Amino acid sequence: AFLGRLEECKRCIDLIDAVRQLSQKGITLSIKIAGEGPKEEELLAKVEGAKLQANVGFLGWLSSTQDVEELLSWADIVVMLSTSEGTPKVVPEAMSKGCVIISTPVGEIPWMLEDKKNALIVPVCSPDRLAAAIESLTKDKDLVFRLRAGSAKYAKDNTLDMQVDRLWSTVREIVI
């Protein structure tokens, strides 16, 4: 699954290219893309041109938390392929739902994700490496298990309550 604005810096086009590559190798995926933006028509045309309409669905913007949670519950993998990012909220949300994350190492993501521990990290603008990462997940169930376990640990250790507790602990250390 992909959740985000459909704009150049989010690189959703790399996901479509990776799905095309995997389809040519006989690996069939079902991808849902949630979002709107200036690249939407180009992405739709790319899917149609690659004859991937049966594999790639566009959901539009998900306006409710329930819609996002339903998509994350459906998804096995969530991709974040941005060339620039802050602290994406979708990463811990997806991790808490048991999704495996494949991401580029931009913005705050390297502070959240560790390659092969709780996610797979791929270079920016690299659909070939993304395809290889997805393919590895289709072939290596132990890797999927380890990544899901790492994600669950990260999600558990980084709840809002845990963050508040750590903040208060730091404040007490400074004040005392």
C-alpha positions in Angstrom: 0.0 0.0 0.0 1.0 3.6 -0.5 -0.6 6.4 1.5 0.3 10.0 0.7 0.1 12.9 -1.6 0.5 12.0 -5.3 3.3 14.4 -6.1 6.8 14.1 -7.6 8.7 14.0 -4.3 6.6 11.0 -3.0 7.9 8.8 -5.9 4.7 6.6 -6.2 5.8 6.1 -9.8 8.7 3.9 -8.5 6.1 1.6 -6.9 4.3 1.2 -10.1 7.6 0.5 -12.0 8.5 -2.1 -9.3 5.1 -3.8 -9.7 5.6 -3.9 -13.4 9.0 -5.5 -13.0 7.7 -8.1 -10.6 4.7 -8.8 -12.9 7.1 -9.5 -15.7 8.8 -12.1 -13.5 5.5 -13.7 -12.7 5.1 -12.2 -9.2 1.5 -10.9 -8.9 0.8 -8.2 -6.3 -2.3 -6.3 -5.3 -1.4 -2.7 -4.6 -3.7 0.0 -3.2 -2.7 3.7 -3.6 -4.4 6.1 -1.3 -4.0 9.8 -2.0 -4.6 12.6 -4.5 -2.3 15.1 -6.1 -0.8 16.6 -9.2 0.7 13.3 -10.4 -2.5 11.3 -10.2 -3.3 11.4 -13.9 0.3 10.4 -14.8 0.2 7.5 -12.4 -3.2 6.3 -13.7 -1.8 6.4 -17.3 1.4 4.6 -16.2 -0.7 1.8 -14.7 -2.9 1.6 -17.8 0.1 1.6 -20.1 1.7 -1.2 -18.2 -1.6 -3.1 -18.1 -1.6 -3.3 -14.4 -5.2 -2.2 -13.7 -5.9 -5.6 -12.1 -3.0 -5.2 -9.8 -3.1 -1.5 -8.8 -6.1 0.3 -7.4 -6.4 4.0 -6.7 -8.5 4.8 -3.6 -8.4 8.6 -3.6 -7.9 10.5 -0.4 -8.8 8.6 2.7 -10.6 11.2 4.8 -11.3 9.2 8.0 -9.0 7.5 10.5 -11.2 4.4 10.1 -10.5 4.3 6.3 -6.7 4.5 7.0 -6.9 1.8 9.6 -8.9 -0.5 7.2 -6.3 0.0 4.5 -3.4 -0.7 7.0 -5.2 -3.8 8.3 -5.5 -5.0 4.7 -1.9 -4.2 3.7 1.1 -6.5 4.2 3.6 -3.9 3.0 3.5 -0.1 3.2 6.0 1.8 1.1 7.4 5.3 1.7 9.5 6.3 -1.3 9.9 10.1 -0.7 12.9 12.1 -1.8 12.1 14.4 1.1 10.2 13.8 4.3 9.6 15.0 7.8 8.4 12.6 10.4 5.7 10.5 8.6 2.8 9.6 10.9 1.9 6.6 8.6 5.1 4.7 9.6 4.3 4.0 13.2 0.6 3.6 12.3 1.5 0.9 9.8 4.0 -0.8 12.1 1.3 -1.0 14.8 -0.9 -2.8 12.3 1.7 -5.4 11.5 2.7 -4.0 8.1 6.2 -4.4 6.8 7.7 -1.0 5.8 9.8 -0.4 2.8 11.2 3.1 2.8 13.8 5.5 1.6 16.3 6.9 4.2 15.1 10.6 4.2 14.0 13.1 6.8 13.4 11.5 10.2 13.0 8.0 8.8 16.5 6.8 9.6 15.7 7.6 13.3 12.6 5.4 13.1 13.6 2.6 10.8 16.6 0.2 10.8 17.3 -1.8 7.6 16.5 -5.5 8.1 15.5 -5.0 11.7 12.1 -3.3 11.5 12.0 -2.3 7.8 13.7 -2.6 4.5 15.5 0.6 3.3 15.9 1.3 -0.4 17.7 4.2 -2.1 15.7 7.1 -3.4 14.5 6.8 -7.0 15.4 3.2 -7.2 12.4 1.1 -8.5 14.8 -1.8 -9.2 15.9 -2.0 -5.6 12.3 -1.6 -4.5 11.3 -4.5 -6.7 14.1 -6.6 -5.2 13.0 -5.7 -1.7 9.4 -6.7 -2.4 10.5 -9.9 -4.1 12.6 -10.8 -1.0 9.5 -10.5 1.2 7.6 -12.8 -1.1 10.4 -15.5 -0.8 11.7 -15.1 2.7 9.0 -15.6 5.4 11.6 -15.5 8.2 12.5 -12.0 7.1 8.9 -11.0 7.1 8.5 -12.4 10.6 11.6 -10.6 11.9 10.6 -7.3 10.3 7.1 -7.6 11.8 8.5 -8.4 15.2 10.8 -5.4 15.0 7.9 -3.2 13.9 5.8 -4.4 16.8 8.6 -3.6 19.2 9.1 -0.1 17.7 5.3 0.6 17.8 5.1 -0.6 21.5 8.1 1.4 22.6 7.0 4.6 20.8 3.4 5.1 21.9 2.4 8.5 23.0 2.4 7.4 26.6 5.9 6.1 26.3 7.1 9.3 24.7 5.5 11.4 27.4 7.2 9.2 30.1 10.6 9.6 28.5 10.1 13.4 28.2 9.1 13.7 31.9 12.1 11.5 32.8 14.4 13.8 30.9 12.8 16.9 32.5 13.2 15.4 36.0 16.9 14.7 35.2 17.5 18.3 34.1 15.6 19.9 37.0 16.9 17.6 39.8 
